[in-house]
Amino acid sequence: MTDKKAFYAKLKNQLEDSTNFPSDYMYKFIVPTNGGQQEEVENVFENKGAVIKTKKSKTGKYISISIVLKLNSSDEVISYYEKVEKVEGIISL
């Protein structure tokens, strides 16, 4: 758990150094195709004005999900990462 705290602390610093909020932020995730994870991820961003694009892998075992969302702070960016990290098998890029 401390690794995640360190990761998010570093991310927060990087975002605050490089981003003027409010700003569009792009999330990229990879999820397995066979368990409803795509829907779980999309539900986190539902009704938030997010633009969601998906693409299946060549083998069809995974789906990449790109999500662009206008956010107001680095804390808001991190809060979405924390929500989706609960999805089984998800990989954040």
C-alpha positions as CSV (number, residue, x, y, z in Angstrom):
1,M,0.0,0.0,0.0
2,T,2.9,2.4,0.7
3,D,4.1,1.9,-2.9
4,K,0.7,3.3,-4.1
5,K,0.9,6.2,-1.8
6,A,4.4,7.0,-3.0
7,F,3.3,6.6,-6.6
8,Y,0.3,9.0,-6.1
9,A,2.5,11.5,-4.3
10,K,4.9,11.5,-7.2
11,L,2.1,11.7,-9.7
12,K,0.6,14.7,-7.8
13,N,3.9,16.6,-7.9
14,Q,4.3,15.9,-11.7
15,L,0.8,17.0,-12.5
16,E,1.2,20.2,-10.5
17,D,4.5,21.0,-12.2
18,S,3.2,20.3,-15.7
19,T,-0.5,21.0,-15.8
20,N,-2.6,24.1,-15.6
21,F,-6.0,23.0,-14.2
22,P,-8.8,22.9,-15.2
23,S,-7.4,20.7,-18.0
24,D,-8.2,17.7,-20.1
25,Y,-6.5,14.6,-18.8
26,M,-6.1,11.3,-20.6
27,Y,-6.4,8.0,-18.8
28,K,-5.3,4.8,-20.5
29,F,-6.1,1.4,-19.2
30,I,-5.9,-2.2,-20.4
31,V,-8.5,-4.8,-19.2
32,P,-9.3,-8.4,-20.0
33,T,-12.2,-8.8,-22.4
34,N,-13.9,-11.6,-20.5
35,G,-15.1,-10.3,-17.2
36,G,-17.1,-7.1,-17.6
37,Q,-14.1,-4.9,-16.5
38,Q,-14.6,-2.6,-19.5
39,E,-18.1,-1.8,-18.2
40,E,-16.8,-1.3,-14.7
41,V,-14.2,1.2,-15.8
42,E,-16.7,3.1,-18.0
43,N,-19.2,3.2,-15.1
44,V,-16.6,5.1,-13.0
45,F,-16.5,7.9,-15.7
46,E,-20.3,7.8,-16.6
47,N,-22.1,11.1,-16.7
48,K,-18.9,13.0,-16.2
49,G,-18.5,14.3,-19.8
50,A,-15.7,11.9,-20.5
51,V,-14.8,10.8,-24.1
52,I,-14.2,7.1,-24.0
53,K,-12.5,5.1,-26.9
54,T,-11.9,1.4,-26.8
55,K,-9.8,-0.9,-29.0
56,K,-9.5,-4.7,-28.8
57,S,-6.1,-6.3,-28.9
58,K,-5.1,-8.4,-31.9
59,T,-5.7,-11.6,-30.0
60,G,-9.0,-10.3,-28.6
61,K,-8.0,-11.1,-25.0
62,Y,-7.7,-7.5,-23.9
63,I,-9.3,-4.1,-24.5
64,S,-7.5,-0.8,-24.3
65,I,-9.6,2.0,-23.0
66,S,-8.7,5.7,-23.5
67,I,-10.6,8.2,-21.5
68,V,-10.3,12.0,-21.8
69,L,-11.9,14.0,-19.1
70,K,-11.7,17.7,-18.0
71,L,-10.6,17.8,-14.4
72,N,-10.0,20.7,-12.0
73,S,-7.1,19.4,-9.9
74,S,-4.3,16.8,-9.5
75,D,-6.3,15.4,-6.5
76,E,-9.3,14.8,-8.9
77,V,-7.0,13.0,-11.4
78,I,-5.7,10.7,-8.6
79,S,-9.2,10.1,-7.2
80,Y,-10.2,8.4,-10.5
81,Y,-7.1,6.3,-10.5
82,E,-8.0,5.1,-7.0
83,K,-11.5,4.3,-8.1
84,V,-10.5,2.2,-11.1
85,E,-7.6,0.4,-9.4
86,K,-10.3,-1.7,-7.7
87,V,-11.2,-3.3,-11.1
88,E,-9.9,-6.8,-11.3
89,G,-7.0,-7.3,-13.8
90,I,-6.8,-3.6,-14.8
91,I,-3.5,-2.2,-16.0
92,S,-3.0,1.6,-15.8
93,L,-0.7,3.1,-18.4
